[in-house]
Amino acid sequence: MALTGNLSDFFLGDIMMLLHNLKKTGILKLEAAGEDFSGETGEIRFKDGKVINSLTSRGLIGREAIFHFFEYKEAHFTFEDVMPPEEVNIKETIEALVMEGARLITEWSEISSVIKTLSLIVDLSSTPPENVTEIKLSKPEWSVLRMIDGKKTIKNIAEEMKMADFEVSKIIYGLIVSGLVEKKGGSGEKITQAGIELVAKAKPEFYLQEEAVYVDAKLLKEWETKYNVKAVDKVSLRLPDGNEVIIKVKPKDRLGDSILIPEEILTELSLKEKDKVIVEPLR
């Protein structure tokens, strides 16, 4: 059976289901392209339509390898009708693997709003989150946190830990959102992202009801349409001093090019009225 193509044109899950339904025996070989995965290769091995084994050139095996392949946006694939090795390192059904792969893609779309490339360098935050008396992290989170040194890229960390890029990215995404880790560029400088420049405006409040900022309702609608999301409820603020914070956002009519920030938060961020802030939606 001649089967060849590129994952930029076909969903990996559909290819796997096709081979499953045809009860094929052989090896699906992949060769990745693109900025993050160029040069990587891998195999998914089938016997009578069932996935029995999978591996990547970077040492991932089994289900970890399968889910890593779902991260590829570009990869040439070829199916070869050969008898694969008998070794079994996957016991899940194809249906379960494909469902998990689809979930991964959905999660990755959210993660990539903060982590746009695996070449991103991260470091421990220079300003730890305030009003936090106890930090609880899982064992994998601690393991990743110990690898962060302001020099390694996310891909470096994943390769050294022999973990899938998605799993490491998901953990680092959570650490960034919690304020424990901050993003840096490849040169060691803080990363510059696309966004819209808004002018800070103070919102007087007797007491802080909710830690959120306000932007023009029309701007939120434009973001929702542009990025095809139901709602934008968080934004990244890049401050004049180069620091970056993530905070809830709410709509308010007729704000124009201003961002309304409660006075208490304005003070915490060392901002004053008429300061310019780069605002980017988290999708």
C-alpha positions as CSV (number, residue, x, y, z in Angstrom):
1,M,0.0,0.0,0.0
2,A,1.6,3.3,-1.1
3,L,0.8,6.0,1.4
4,T,2.8,9.2,1.5
5,G,2.2,12.9,2.2
6,N,2.8,15.7,4.7
7,L,1.2,16.4,8.1
8,S,0.6,19.9,7.0
9,D,-2.1,18.5,4.7
10,F,-3.4,15.6,6.8
11,F,-4.3,15.1,10.5
12,L,-2.1,12.3,12.0
13,G,-5.2,10.9,13.8
14,D,-6.9,10.3,10.4
15,I,-3.9,8.5,9.0
16,M,-3.7,6.3,12.1
17,M,-7.4,5.5,11.9
18,L,-7.1,4.6,8.2
19,L,-4.3,2.1,8.8
20,H,-6.3,0.7,11.7
21,N,-9.5,0.2,9.6
22,L,-7.5,-1.4,6.8
23,K,-5.9,-3.7,9.4
24,K,-2.5,-2.9,8.0
25,T,0.9,-4.3,9.2
26,G,3.9,-2.1,8.6
27,I,5.7,1.1,9.7
28,L,4.6,4.7,9.4
29,K,7.8,6.7,9.1
30,L,7.9,10.5,9.8
31,E,10.5,13.1,9.1
32,A,9.7,16.5,10.7
33,A,10.3,20.0,9.3
34,G,9.8,23.5,10.7
35,E,11.6,25.6,13.2
36,D,11.0,23.5,16.3
37,F,11.4,19.9,15.0
38,S,13.4,20.1,11.8
39,G,15.5,16.9,11.3
40,E,13.6,14.8,13.8
41,T,12.5,11.4,12.7
42,G,10.2,8.8,14.1
43,E,8.2,5.6,13.6
44,I,4.7,4.3,14.5
45,R,4.6,0.5,14.0
46,F,1.4,-1.3,13.2
47,K,0.4,-5.0,13.3
48,D,-3.0,-6.0,12.0
49,G,-4.2,-2.4,12.3
50,K,-3.1,-2.0,15.9
51,V,-0.3,0.3,17.1
52,I,2.2,-1.8,19.0
53,N,5.3,0.3,19.1
54,S,6.5,3.9,18.6
55,L,9.8,5.7,18.9
56,T,11.5,9.0,18.0
57,S,15.1,9.9,17.0
58,R,15.4,11.9,20.3
59,G,14.7,8.9,22.5
60,L,11.0,9.1,23.2
61,I,9.2,5.8,23.1
62,G,5.7,4.4,23.4
63,R,2.7,6.8,24.0
64,E,5.1,9.7,24.7
65,A,6.5,9.3,21.2
66,I,2.9,9.2,19.7
67,F,1.8,12.3,21.5
68,H,5.0,14.1,20.4
69,F,4.2,13.4,16.8
70,F,0.9,15.2,17.3
71,E,3.0,18.4,17.9
72,Y,4.3,18.3,14.3
73,K,2.8,20.9,12.1
74,E,5.0,19.8,9.1
75,A,6.4,16.3,8.6
76,H,6.8,14.0,5.6
77,F,5.3,10.6,6.2
78,T,5.5,7.3,4.4
79,F,3.9,3.9,5.2
80,E,6.0,0.9,4.4
81,D,4.4,-2.6,4.2
82,V,7.0,-4.4,6.2
83,M,6.9,-6.7,9.3
84,P,7.7,-4.5,12.3
85,P,9.7,-5.8,15.3
86,E,7.6,-7.7,17.8
87,E,8.4,-5.5,20.8
88,V,5.3,-3.9,22.2
89,N,5.4,-0.6,24.2
90,I,1.9,0.7,23.5
91,K,-1.2,-1.0,24.9
92,E,-3.8,1.8,24.4
93,T,-6.3,1.5,21.6
94,I,-5.9,3.7,18.5
95,E,-9.2,5.5,19.4
96,A,-7.8,6.4,22.8
97,L,-4.5,7.6,21.3
98,V,-6.2,9.7,18.7
99,M,-8.6,11.3,21.3
100,E,-5.7,12.2,23.5
101,G,-3.7,13.6,20.6
102,A,-6.7,15.8,19.6
103,R,-6.9,17.0,23.2
104,L,-3.2,17.8,23.2
105,I,-3.6,19.9,20.0
106,T,-6.5,21.9,21.7
107,E,-4.3,22.5,24.8
108,W,-1.3,23.5,22.7
109,S,-3.3,26.3,21.1
110,E,-3.7,27.9,24.6
111,I,-0.1,27.2,25.6
112,S,1.3,28.7,22.4
113,S,-0.4,32.0,23.2
114,V,2.4,32.4,25.8
115,I,5.0,30.0,24.5
116,K,5.3,30.8,20.8
117,T,8.5,28.7,20.1
118,L,10.4,25.9,21.8
119,S,13.5,28.1,21.3
120,L,12.2,30.3,24.2
121,I,14.5,30.7,27.1
122,V,13.0,31.0,30.6
123,D,14.4,32.0,33.9
124,L,13.2,32.1,37.5
125,S,11.2,35.2,38.1
126,S,13.1,38.2,39.4
127,T,10.0,39.3,41.3
128,P,8.3,36.3,42.9
129,P,4.5,36.5,43.2
130,E,3.3,38.6,46.1
131,N,0.9,37.5,48.9
132,V,1.9,33.8,48.3
133,T,2.8,32.1,51.6
134,E,3.0,28.5,50.3
135,I,3.9,27.1,46.9
136,K,2.7,23.5,46.1
137,L,4.2,21.9,43.0
138,S,4.0,18.4,41.7
139,K,7.1,16.2,41.3
140,P,7.3,16.8,37.5
141,E,6.9,20.6,38.1
142,W,9.8,20.6,40.6
143,S,11.9,18.5,38.2
144,V,11.3,21.0,35.4
145,L,11.8,24.0,37.7
146,R,15.2,22.7,38.8
147,M,16.3,22.7,35.1
148,I,15.5,26.4,34.5
149,D,18.6,28.5,34.6
150,G,18.1,31.4,32.2
151,K,20.2,29.7,29.6
152,K,18.4,26.6,28.4
153,T,15.6,26.7,25.9
154,I,12.4,24.8,26.4
155,K,13.5,22.3,23.8
156,N,16.9,21.9,25.6
157,I,15.0,21.1,28.9
158,A,12.7,18.6,27.2
159,E,15.6,16.8,25.5
160,E,17.8,16.6,28.7
161,M,14.8,15.3,30.7
162,K,13.7,13.0,27.8
163,M,10.2,14.4,28.1
164,A,7.8,15.4,25.3
165,D,8.0,19.0,24.4
166,F,4.3,19.4,25.1
167,E,4.6,18.1,28.6
168,V,7.5,20.5,29.4
169,S,5.8,23.4,27.7
170,K,2.6,22.8,29.6
171,I,4.4,22.8,33.0
172,I,6.4,25.9,32.1
173,Y,3.2,27.6,30.9
174,G,1.7,27.0,34.3
175,L,4.9,28.4,36.0
176,I,4.8,31.5,33.9
177,V,1.1,32.1,34.6
178,S,1.7,31.6,38.3
179,G,4.6,34.2,38.3
180,L,7.3,31.8,39.3
181,V,9.1,31.9,35.9
182,E,9.5,34.6,33.3
183,K,10.2,34.5,29.6
184,K,13.5,35.7,28.0
185,G,14.7,35.9,24.4
186,G,17.4,33.8,22.9
187,S,20.0,36.4,23.6
188,G,19.1,36.5,27.3
189,E,17.0,39.7,27.0
190,K,13.3,39.7,27.8
191,I,11.3,38.5,24.8
192,T,9.4,41.1,22.7
193,Q,6.0,39.9,21.6
194,A,3.4,41.3,19.3
195,G,0.7,43.4,21.0
196,I,-1.1,46.7,21.0
197,E,0.1,49.8,22.9
198,L,-2.4,51.3,25.3
199,V,-2.2,54.2,27.7
200,A,-2.6,53.5,31.4
201,K,-5.5,55.2,33.1
202,A,-6.2,54.9,36.9
203,K,-9.5,53.4,38.1
204,P,-10.3,54.8,41.5
205,E,-11.6,52.1,43.9
206,F,-12.3,52.3,47.7
207,Y,-11.1,48.7,47.8
208,L,-10.0,46.2,45.2
209,Q,-13.0,44.1,44.2
210,E,-11.2,42.0,41.6
211,E,-7.7,41.8,40.3
212,A,-8.5,42.7,36.7
213,V,-7.8,45.5,34.1
214,Y,-10.3,46.9,31.6
215,V,-9.9,47.5,27.9
216,D,-12.3,48.7,25.2
217,A,-15.1,46.3,24.6
218,K,-14.7,46.6,20.8
219,L,-11.0,45.7,21.1
220,L,-11.9,42.5,23.0
221,K,-14.4,41.6,20.3
222,E,-11.8,42.2,17.6
223,W,-9.4,39.8,19.4
224,E,-12.1,37.2,19.7
225,T,-12.8,37.4,16.0
226,K,-9.2,37.5,15.0
227,Y,-8.2,34.5,17.1
228,N,-11.5,32.6,16.7
229,V,-12.0,32.2,20.5
230,K,-15.2,32.5,22.5
231,A,-13.8,35.0,25.0
232,V,-10.5,36.7,25.9
233,D,-10.4,36.7,29.7
234,K,-6.6,37.2,30.3
235,V,-4.0,39.5,28.8
236,S,-0.2,39.8,29.0
237,L,1.0,43.3,30.0
238,R,4.5,44.3,29.0
239,L,5.5,47.1,31.3
240,P,7.8,50.1,30.6
241,D,10.6,48.4,32.7
242,G,10.5,45.3,30.5
243,N,8.7,43.1,33.0
244,E,5.6,41.1,32.0
245,V,2.6,40.2,34.0
246,I,-0.5,38.1,33.2
247,I,-3.8,39.4,34.5
248,K,-7.6,39.1,34.0
249,V,-9.2,41.5,31.6
250,K,-12.8,42.8,31.4
251,P,-14.6,44.9,28.7
252,K,-15.6,48.5,29.2
253,D,-17.2,50.8,26.6
254,R,-15.5,53.8,25.0
255,L,-12.0,53.3,26.4
256,G,-10.4,53.7,23.0
257,D,-6.6,53.4,23.3
258,S,-6.6,53.4,27.1
259,I,-6.3,50.6,29.6
260,L,-8.1,51.1,32.9
261,I,-6.2,49.8,35.8
262,P,-7.4,49.9,39.5
263,E,-5.2,52.3,41.5
264,E,-4.0,49.5,43.8
265,I,-2.7,47.4,40.9
266,L,-1.3,50.5,39.2
267,T,0.8,51.1,42.3
268,E,1.9,47.4,42.6
269,L,3.1,47.5,39.0
270,S,5.0,50.8,39.6
271,L,2.9,52.4,36.8
272,K,1.5,55.9,36.7
273,E,-1.2,57.4,34.5
274,K,-0.3,58.0,30.8
275,D,2.4,55.3,30.9
276,K,2.3,53.1,27.8
277,V,1.8,49.4,28.2
278,I,1.9,46.7,25.5
279,V,-1.1,44.5,25.8
280,E,-1.5,41.1,24.2
281,P,-4.4,38.7,24.6
282,L,-3.9,35.2,25.9
283,R,-5.8,32.9,23.6
